[in-house]
Amino acid sequence: MTDNQEPTIFVEGGDEYELFASDDKTVYLLRFKTESLTVPLRDEQLEAFLKEYDTVKKAYPNYGPDQRLAQIWDQGGYSWLAMEATGDGES
C-alpha cells in the first residue's frame, strides 16, 4: 500500500465508531472501537459503503457520528466483514 492509500485521515467518529480515509480517498477504514473490529473498505465495498453513508446522512441529518456509523455497521453486515478480515470468521 502506498502512503496516499493509508487510511489515516479522520473523517468522523465518536465513542464507539471511527471512520478514516486515505489521502486519495480510495481506501477507508471503519472501526468499531467497543469490539476492537476494523473493516478496510476499497473498490466495490467502498462504493457500496459511501452510497449507504450518503443515504444515512441525508435520511437522518440529526444523527451524530456514532449513530450514523452504527446504523451502517448493523445494516451493512460490517461485523461479518471485520471478522473475515481478521480471520476470525468461520469457513
N, C-alpha and C positions, 0 to 999 in steps of 0.2 A: 504494500500500500504506500503510495507516495504521500508526502507531507500534506498536500492540499486535499487528500481524501481521508485524513484522520478526523473523525467527528469530535472536535474539541471546542466548537463554538456553542455556547449555551443559548438555546432557543427559548425555553421556558421550563419551569418546574416548581415543585412545592415540597412538602414534607415527604410525600410518598413516591412521586414520579419526577423524572427529568428527561428532557429531550435535547440532544446535541446534534449539530450539523457540521459537515466538513466545509472548508473554505469554498469549494466549488459546488456545494450542495448536492453532490452525487451520492453521499453516504450520510445516513442519520443513525443515531443511536438512541433507542428508547429504553429507559432504565426504570424498573420497579424496585425502588430502594428497600422497601419493607421486606421483600422476599429475596433480595440480592439477585434479581434476574435482569438480564440485559438482552436486548434484541438488536442486532445490526440490521439496518434496512438499506437495501440498494436495488437497483433495477426495477423489476415488476413489483416487488414487495414495497419498495419506496413509493412508487407511483400510486399504488392502492392506499398506502398509509396517508400520503399527502391529500388524496381525494377525500378520504374519510375525515382527516384532520380539518380540512377546509369546511366540510359539511357540518361537523360538530360545532366549529367556531361560529358558523352562521346560524345554526339552529338554536344554540344555547349561548348567546352573547354574554350572559351574566355568569357563566361558569368560570371558575378560577382554573389555573393550570392543573392542579390535582384532579379536579372533577372532569375536566376535558380529557386529560390523558387516561384517567381511569375508565371513562366511557369507551374510549377507543381500545384500550387494553382488553377490557372484558368482552366487547362485541367483536373485536378483530381476531381473537384467538392468539394474541401475542404471548400469553403464558406458555402455550404449546410450542410456539416458535423459539421462545427463550430456552425451554427445556431441550429442544432439538439442537440448538446452537451450542449448549454446554455439554451435550452428550448424555444428559440425564433422562432423556425420553426413552420409553420402551420401544423395542422394534416390533 
